[in-house]
Amino acid sequence: MDFTIATNAERPKSVLWPGMLHSIADFFYLSWHLIRSLFKSRESLERENAEMRRQIAALKAEIEQAEINDEDEGQA
């Protein structure tokens, strides 16, 4: 009897492609934003930062409201 353990078991290539494409897309997305930020003015970057903070605050408020609604439905 042969009890060989396969240590280099590879995943099928069809499983690897989506993750690899996602990683490549992330790399280009981040690269684009880093390069773009080098050429933007400080005021423009501050406006963009303020907008992102506003969107984050809006999302947090939306989550809090959804949690309150869930609690109200649970008590009813």
Distance bins in CASP14 RR format, pairs under 12 A and 6 or more apart:
PFRMAT RR
TARGET T0000
AUTHOR 0000-0000-0000
RMODE 2
METHOD distances of the structure
MODEL  1
10 16 0 0 0 0 1 0 0 0 0 0 0
11 17 0 0 0 0 0 1 0 0 0 0 0
11 18 0 0 0 0 0 1 0 0 0 0 0
11 19 0 0 0 0 0 1 0 0 0 0 0
11 20 0 0 0 0 0 1 0 0 0 0 0
12 18 0 0 0 0 0 1 0 0 0 0 0
13 19 0 0 0 0 0 1 0 0 0 0 0
13 20 0 0 0 0 1 0 0 0 0 0 0
14 20 0 0 0 0 0 1 0 0 0 0 0
14 21 0 0 0 0 0 1 0 0 0 0 0
16 22 0 0 0 0 0 1 0 0 0 0 0
16 23 0 0 0 0 0 1 0 0 0 0 0
17 23 0 0 0 0 0 1 0 0 0 0 0
17 24 0 0 0 0 0 1 0 0 0 0 0
18 24 0 0 0 0 0 1 0 0 0 0 0
18 25 0 0 0 0 0 1 0 0 0 0 0
19 25 0 0 0 0 1 0 0 0 0 0 0
19 26 0 0 0 0 1 0 0 0 0 0 0
20 26 0 0 0 0 0 1 0 0 0 0 0
20 27 0 0 0 0 0 1 0 0 0 0 0
21 27 0 0 0 0 0 1 0 0 0 0 0
21 28 0 0 0 0 0 1 0 0 0 0 0
22 28 0 0 0 0 0 1 0 0 0 0 0
22 29 0 0 0 0 0 1 0 0 0 0 0
23 29 0 0 0 0 0 1 0 0 0 0 0
23 30 0 0 0 0 0 1 0 0 0 0 0
24 30 0 0 0 0 0 1 0 0 0 0 0
24 31 0 0 0 0 0 1 0 0 0 0 0
25 31 0 0 0 0 0 1 0 0 0 0 0
25 32 0 0 0 0 0 1 0 0 0 0 0
26 32 0 0 0 0 0 1 0 0 0 0 0
26 33 0 0 0 0 0 1 0 0 0 0 0
27 33 0 0 0 0 0 1 0 0 0 0 0
27 34 0 0 0 0 0 1 0 0 0 0 0
28 34 0 0 0 0 0 1 0 0 0 0 0
28 35 0 0 0 0 0 1 0 0 0 0 0
29 35 0 0 0 0 0 1 0 0 0 0 0
29 36 0 0 0 0 0 1 0 0 0 0 0
30 36 0 0 0 0 0 1 0 0 0 0 0
30 37 0 0 0 0 0 1 0 0 0 0 0
31 37 0 0 0 0 0 1 0 0 0 0 0
31 38 0 0 0 0 0 1 0 0 0 0 0
32 38 0 0 0 0 0 1 0 0 0 0 0
32 39 0 0 0 0 0 1 0 0 0 0 0
33 39 0 0 0 0 0 1 0 0 0 0 0
33 40 0 0 0 0 0 1 0 0 0 0 0
33 45 0 0 0 0 0 1 0 0 0 0 0
33 48 0 0 0 0 1 0 0 0 0 0 0
33 52 0 0 0 0 0 1 0 0 0 0 0
34 40 0 0 0 0 0 1 0 0 0 0 0
36 44 0 0 0 0 1 0 0 0 0 0 0
36 45 0 0 0 0 1 0 0 0 0 0 0
36 48 0 0 0 0 1 0 0 0 0 0 0
37 44 0 0 0 0 1 0 0 0 0 0 0
37 45 1 0 0 1 0 0 0 0 0 0 0
37 46 0 0 0 0 0 1 0 0 0 0 0
37 48 0 0 0 0 1 0 0 0 0 0 0
37 49 0 0 0 0 0 1 0 0 0 0 0
38 44 0 0 0 0 0 1 0 0 0 0 0
38 45 0 0 0 0 0 1 0 0 0 0 0
39 45 0 0 0 0 0 1 0 0 0 0 0
40 46 0 0 0 0 1 0 0 0 0 0 0
40 47 0 0 0 0 1 0 0 0 0 0 0
40 48 1 0 0 1 0 0 0 0 0 0 0
40 49 0 0 0 0 0 1 0 0 0 0 0
41 47 0 0 0 0 1 0 0 0 0 0 0
41 48 0 0 0 0 0 1 0 0 0 0 0
42 48 0 0 0 0 0 1 0 0 0 0 0
42 49 0 0 0 0 0 1 0 0 0 0 0
43 49 0 0 0 0 0 1 0 0 0 0 0
43 50 0 0 0 0 0 1 0 0 0 0 0
44 50 0 0 0 0 0 1 0 0 0 0 0
44 51 0 0 0 0 0 1 0 0 0 0 0
45 51 0 0 0 0 0 1 0 0 0 0 0
45 52 0 0 0 0 0 1 0 0 0 0 0
46 52 0 0 0 0 0 1 0 0 0 0 0
46 53 0 0 0 0 0 1 0 0 0 0 0
47 53 0 0 0 0 0 1 0 0 0 0 0
47 54 0 0 0 0 0 1 0 0 0 0 0
48 54 0 0 0 0 0 1 0 0 0 0 0
48 55 0 0 0 0 0 1 0 0 0 0 0
49 55 0 0 0 0 0 1 0 0 0 0 0
49 56 0 0 0 0 0 1 0 0 0 0 0
50 56 0 0 0 0 0 1 0 0 0 0 0
50 57 0 0 0 0 0 1 0 0 0 0 0
51 57 0 0 0 0 0 1 0 0 0 0 0
51 58 0 0 0 0 0 1 0 0 0 0 0
52 58 0 0 0 0 0 1 0 0 0 0 0
52 59 0 0 0 0 0 1 0 0 0 0 0
53 59 0 0 0 0 0 1 0 0 0 0 0
53 60 0 0 0 0 0 1 0 0 0 0 0
54 60 0 0 0 0 0 1 0 0 0 0 0
54 61 0 0 0 0 0 1 0 0 0 0 0
55 61 0 0 0 0 0 1 0 0 0 0 0
55 62 0 0 0 0 0 1 0 0 0 0 0
56 62 0 0 0 0 0 1 0 0 0 0 0
56 63 0 0 0 0 0 1 0 0 0 0 0
57 63 0 0 0 0 0 1 0 0 0 0 0
57 64 0 0 0 0 0 1 0 0 0 0 0
58 64 0 0 0 0 0 1 0 0 0 0 0
58 65 0 0 0 0 0 1 0 0 0 0 0
59 65 0 0 0 0 0 1 0 0 0 0 0
59 66 0 0 0 0 0 1 0 0 0 0 0
60 66 0 0 0 0 0 1 0 0 0 0 0
60 67 0 0 0 0 0 1 0 0 0 0 0
61 67 0 0 0 0 0 1 0 0 0 0 0
61 68 0 0 0 0 0 1 0 0 0 0 0
62 68 0 0 0 0 0 1 0 0 0 0 0
62 69 0 0 0 0 0 1 0 0 0 0 0
63 69 0 0 0 0 0 1 0 0 0 0 0
63 70 0 0 0 0 0 1 0 0 0 0 0
64 70 0 0 0 0 0 1 0 0 0 0 0
64 71 0 0 0 0 0 1 0 0 0 0 0
65 71 0 0 0 0 0 1 0 0 0 0 0
65 72 0 0 0 0 0 1 0 0 0 0 0
66 72 0 0 0 0 0 1 0 0 0 0 0
66 73 0 0 0 0 0 1 0 0 0 0 0
67 73 0 0 0 0 0 1 0 0 0 0 0
67 74 0 0 0 0 0 1 0 0 0 0 0
68 74 0 0 0 0 0 1 0 0 0 0 0
68 75 0 0 0 0 0 1 0 0 0 0 0
69 75 0 0 0 0 0 1 0 0 0 0 0
69 76 0 0 0 0 0 1 0 0 0 0 0
70 76 0 0 0 0 0 1 0 0 0 0 0
END
